[in-house]
Amino acid sequence: MVDIFKEKEKVIDENSHNYGLLDEVSIKLIKKEEREAHTTVLQRLAKQEPQCGFGELGVCCRICYMGPCRIDVFNTGGPQTGVCGATADTIVARNLLRETVGGASSHVEHAQEIAEILRDVAEGKLDNYKITDKEKLIAIAKNLGIVTENKDVRQIALEVSEVSLNDLYKLDKTPSRWIKAYSPKSSYSKWEKLGIVPTNIWQPITNAMHRTMMGNDADPVNLMLADLRMGLVDGYGLTMATELSDVLFGTPHLVHSYANLATIKEEYVNIAVHGHNPALSEKVLEWADKLNDQAKAVGAKGINIIGVCCTGNEVLMRHGIPLAANEMQAELALITGAVDAMVVDFQCIWPILGQVASCYHTKLITTVPYVKIPGATHIEFSPEKADDVAKKIVEMGIEAYQNRNPTRIFIPDHPEEIYAGFSVEAILDVLKKVSPEDPLKPLIDNIVNGNIYGIVAIVGCPNPKTRKILFTERMVKELIKHNILVVVTGCIAHITAQAGFMNPKKIKEFEVGEGLKAVLKALGQQIGLESLPLALHMGSCVDNSRIGVLLKAISEKLNIDVSALPVVGSAPELITEKAVSIGTWVLDLGVPVHVCPPLRVQGGPQVTNILTKDLKNLTGGELYIECSPEKAAEGIVERIRNKRVALGLKA
């Protein structure tokens, strides 16, 4: 079994802190939080340590009330089965499947809400949203097999929304149209042989919850096949949410902006948008612009919108809004004493925000009926009343600004310059500057000649366990030495932005492989930059689907399996069930996936063997667990090297 943390720092207690390698500004804010809010994430983590070993290994079962049951995986004379007779592998597989269901459900509901907005716009029921990217709409329609000739935009939008919503709950046994349309052909054929292609979306979710209830499926192999199917459900949710959001709100293109908490402005009304729903944040931006003079009337210079978590990624990609804080830093944004309102929607919203906000003048505003936080003001959002809600939110921020305590404000200096907005379309636009007729050719040529040794997609969250050792930054530094092209999404994008990896001017400050450096500089100069950034920002966590779209294009152009491509995925600071479901989808595609902290499967030897070995012969995917940043990078490069050798490329 893998040691949970080979570099684990000395555990802190309630009265002392071990800040690890955190930067000086973060430490100052954490100390301020300790004084003023009497809580910090490091304190809360310390109080949980040592964490439950049975839970970390995945061998704790609490599905029924004969338990909770725990399996002794170290053979010290403890129980080898639960009360019902479930083995360690059965318990591990059930727990993993339920985690994947949780993640997939969040992405599918997100997609459904966006599809419903598109339908209502097409039917003329909503006039406060519009179809922004008509070309993207037509491209999606063609992918889904919808005839677009001699139809107006609204008719096409209606048919796209109907196909999308029908995929959720249709009763016939035909495969999901979205999954078939957006999946690489090589991967799809493997899924058909495994019998895991969903026909709709609701049935695999309900079936997974049914089969994992006590007294049902006990076969680890059968449970793992259901887990792979759930990964496809998640990929469907990701893709639909991203593609239809582009239609409604615009497909991202290259933008210039700034990152870190220094983007908070003392003389402005600061409103933070936090969560994952662009339908809400787009409206907050709109009303912030409309009410800017109202803010000036109360003595502010204007309204400053800052982005937190994945909503931050959404508004950065489409509008250049500063990327202020990742999900772990959301409470530190409040600790600055200068955030007047923080509006949240769904996913990655920590309950502690209510307690921290109550220590300041800040208005914490929840907006979703299934995401409420004690102490927050709840203003229920719906697309029909989006303008009224957004207007009220901005007005609350302006009112709160007048109640600030200037003596409690601490805003860091020096925001980090960044360039972002690398959707697939934006990447192709850059490549077209070199090869207009065949934009993928420059990318493929440089992979073949080794200037780009491989591609690593780094995704996910900032885990306090791994933040203290700056896991992501250290791993990226190692990868770029080996000419690895790094693409990022989610809160990992925040981390890399703050570390300077999205600032083209800082390429000279890092040790970068000569081949990669040459490619980034050449492409950057094509669009008027010194270089492309060392980390290409592809968006929020749902925007991992953009990576899937790019892999499909490369795979089918070369007529080779996705599993053969020199590509690896990594969730180096794993937190959520969403990260588990995204990783499962990536394994379905045939791409190796690195994680830390370890996935909770190591107590089940059969399940671990399936994920780390057997899967390579089924989809081509492979789970790789490593919790040393440098060793993780070494293992990733080794896997890319093996793929290059198999393709006959320069190793």
WOBEL-V437396 format. One record per helix or strand. SS is the DSSP state (A for helix, B for strand). FROM is the first residue (numbers start at 1). LEN is the number of residues. Records with the same first field share a line. If there is no record, write none. Layout:
SS = FROM-LEN  FROM-LEN
//
This chain:
A = 24-13  41-8  53-5  88-35  134-10  153-17  177-6  185-10  202-10  220-30  261-3  278-13  292-6  309-11  327-9  352-6  383-19  406-3  424-9  440-9  464-4  471-11  490-9  504-6  514-13  544-15  562-3  577-13  605-8  614-4  629-19
B = 60-2  69-2  81-1  87-1  255-5  269-6  303-6  323-3  341-4  363-4  368-1  371-1  377-2  416-5  454-5  484-6  535-5  567-5  592-4  622-4
//
